[in-house]
């Protein structure tokens, strides 16, 4: 397999990557056949996975615009993945010129590609770090340089927490990040769940097993368990809901017009007091 210029020499391109699988679902070009093969296996059980990811990205863009309209000009995106069209910095800086964004990911492919794409944007930084180690993120040079933790920040944990197992204390990590943020900060979050998937959970488990096989377990939490991540936040209306229901852009939006797969999982935004 020929290694493209954007793939760091240090990574094994014969092993599937969650970031590259996600890129494939979104129609991106930064993935390999090994990633596409894993994605297709998962789609044998959950054919609507690309639609779920598209709904996830659409929610993220709406939430970033909401944050910018609330006067927030700082964004910390943890588990950011490979930048694609309409990513956080593009949406934030379009809505609020000069907005600052720090992307954080532990996948070297995501980090390398982000650095290449964002090299000429002085208001955006990229950090190689892990959500499970919040202090390393907060102490990074990029966060220290670009993010003023004494002012409100939009913390994005979009499609990342379902890759953190309970034994790794995801609730403690989220609480640690919350405690570092100024009042008026926002938590923007999406999370996978069996609730809302338009097929029996037993069938969807097949897709979950594919992620387990590539050593990136996908943890499907209940709505109540997902809501626990918002402890210490006041929920922004309409609360924790299926992704298309969170502040749709059109007043004439009709849920019956949406693909049923788009309602899989939950999304929400919370504000610190």
Protein Blocks (a to p, Z undefined) as FASTA:
>chain_A
ZZdfklcfkbcfkbccfklmmmmmnopabdcfklmmmmmmmmmmmmmlmmmmmmmmmmmm
mmmmmmmmnopabdcdehkbpadehiaklmmmmmmghiacddddfbfklmmmmmmmmmmm
mkbccddddfklmmlmmmpmklmmmpcfkbccddddehklmmccfklommlmmmmmmmmp
cehiacddddddfehpacdfklmmmmmmmmmmnopacddddfklmmmmmgoiacddebja
dfklnopfbfkbcfklpcfklmgcjddddddZZ
